[in-house]
Amino acid sequence: MMKDEIRAQKERVKQMSHWERFKYFWYYQWKWVALAVAVIAFLCYLGLTLYKNSFEEYVYVALVNCDITKSQQSQELMEGYAESRNVDTSQTPVSINTKLSIPEEATGSLSVANSQTLQAYIETGDYDVLIGNTWIIDDFASQGYLCDLKAQLPADLYEKVKDRLYEFTYDNGKTYAIGFYADDLPAITSLYTKDSRPIIALPASSKSLDVGIDFIRYLYELAES
């Protein structure tokens, strides 16, 4: 009986038009098609992510709480840096993250997620330069993640920033210069709203501290050109 029903169903399908066959197939199989598409999309995304991650960045800058409308301008800044240093970006990309919005009271789900992401990248040493507001800098300074600029910057570069230092006092009473205000660097201040006063810091965990320092030098080269 079952075989007869199946045979009859096959005959009915054969007599259908192409469009009717498609509707028939879709009615019974759409869940499997959707699953297959989702799996393929995930595999493509995974492959693209792995491919991108196979290239280690030449420099990676975190631009926290910047003006999100200036993303194109920030990309041009990085392209200019790569060109000035003859960096082959097809092998060692220069990257800047302008999507990290973390208000002082980060209670929203997106703000918390951004904060956790920034924390993870700093911990793993992926960011070479950290630029943000006082509460961002204070948070990472309190965890011991930021360099003492007096100890790390070359003398000529320290001379340029010494009048705009941002200091942090630790529980042991010692105070260190862990950042400096970007007041005289329009390449950075132009990426923030007028009521912001961004601070530039160097993560001590950076895998390429010398490149982070060189990026700061480039910012001054732009300002003085």
N, C-alpha and C positions, 0 to 999 in steps of 0.2 A: 504493500500500500504506500509506504513512504517513498519507495523508488518511483512509483507511478506519479506521485505528486511532484517529485523533483524533476522528472522527465517533462511533465506538463509545464512546470515553471520555466524550464530552459527553453521550451518551445515558445512560450509567451514572450520571453526576453528576446529571442531571435527575431520576432515579428515587430519589435519596438523600433522606433526611429533612434538615431544616434543621441538626440537630446533626451529622449525618454529613458534610454539605457543609462545615460549619465546620471539623471535624477534618481533612477533606481539604485545605481551603485552608490551614489552619495548618501541616500537615505539609510542604507545598511552599513556603510563603511566609513562614514565621515569621522568617527572617533579615531579609527586607526590611522586615517590620513592626517588628522590633526596631530596625533602623537608622533607620527613619522616626521612631519614638518618641524615640530618642536625639538625633536632629537637632532635633526640636521642643523637647525639654527643654533642649538647649544654647541654642537661639535664645531661649527664654523666660528662661533664666538671664542670658544676655548682655543682653537688653533690660532686665531688672530692674536689673542692675548699672549699665548706662548711665544708666538713669533716676535711680537713687540718686546716682550720681556727678555728675549735672547740678546737684545742690544743693551748694553749698560750705558746709561746716560753719561755724557761728558760732564754736565752740570745739571742739577735739579734744584729749582728755586720754589719755595713755598711762599705765595703771596696771599696772606690771610686777611680777609675782610676788605679786600680792595673793591673798587668800583667795577662791578661786573660788566658794565657797558664798555670797558676799556680792554677787553680780552684781545682784540686784534692788535692794539697798541703794544700790549705786553709780549705778544708773539713776535712782533717786529723788533722789539728790544732784544729778544733772545737770538733772533736771526742775525741781527747786527753784531752781537757778541761772537757768534759762531764764525761769521765772516772775518771779523777782526783778528781772530785767533787761528784762522785756517783750519777749522774743525770740519771733518768729514761727517756731516750729520746723518748720512746713510748708514754709518757704522757706529757712531757714538752720538746719539741725539742730544740736543740741548732742550730741556723741558722746564716749563713753569706752570704751576697749578694755581689758577685764579678762581677756583670753584669752592674754596674753603671759607664758608661764612660761619663764624663762631662768635656770637654776641657775648658780652661779659657775663650775662646770666644764661648760659647755654642749657635751657630746659626742654626745648622742642626736640622732637625725634631726629630731625635733619641736623640740627646743631650738635646734638650729642654724637650722631654718626660721624659728622665731620671732625669733631674733636677726637674721637677714637681713631679715626683714620690718620689724622695728623700725628697723634701719639705713636701709632704703630710705625709710621714711616720714619719718625725721628729716632725711635728706639733701634730700628734696623739699620740706621745710618744712610738712608736713601737721600735725604735732603742735605744739600751742601750750604744753602743759605735760607734763613728763616726771616721773613719780614712780616710784621704785624703790629697790633696795638699793645699797649702796656700789659694788659691782662694775659695776653698770649705769651709775651716774653717772660713775664713774672712766673707763669705756670711752669715753663720749661727750665727757667733758671733755678726755681725751688727744688727741682728734681735733679739738678746737677748736669743738665744736658747741654749747657751753653759754654762757649769758650770765654776765657779771660782775654779780652782783646789786647790788653797791654802786653800780654805774654805771647800772643799768637801773630799779631799784625807786624809786618815789617816796619821799621822805624819811620820811613817816609810816609807810609800810609796811615800809621797811627797819628802822625803829626796832623794829618788832614781831618781826623775825626775827634781829636782830643777835646775840642771845645763843645762837642755835642754828645758826649758820652751818656749812656744810660746805665746806672749802677744798681746793683742788687746786694743787699746785706743778708748774709746767711745766719743761721742760728748760732754759729760760733762767734758772731760779732764781726767777722771779716767782710769787707766790701770789695766787690770786683766790678769792673766795667764789662758787662756782658752784652752790650749793644750800643748803638749810637743812632741818634735821630737823623733821618734822611732829609733834613730841611734844605740842604744845599744841593740835593740831587733831584733835579726835575724829572729825570727819567723814571724815578720811583714816586715822587709826590704827585705827579700828574696821573698816576694810576689809582689814586685815592680821592675821596671826597674832600672838600675844603676843610671840613671840621675834624679830619683825621690827622694824626701826626705819626706816621709809621716809623717803626724802629727796625734797624737791620741787625741781625745777630748771626753768629756762626755756630751751628750744632757741633758739639765736641765729638759726637758719634759719627760724623760725616766720613764716608770712605774716601773723599777727595777734598780734604780741608784746603789744600793748596789751590785747588780750582775755585773753591768758594771765595778765598781771599783774592784771587785774580779777578773774579766777577766784580767784587767791590772796587778793585782798581779800575776796571772798565767803566763802571758808573762814574767815577771821577774823571776819567778821560773824556767821557761824553759831556760832563758838566763844564769842563775847562776848554773844550774845543770851540 
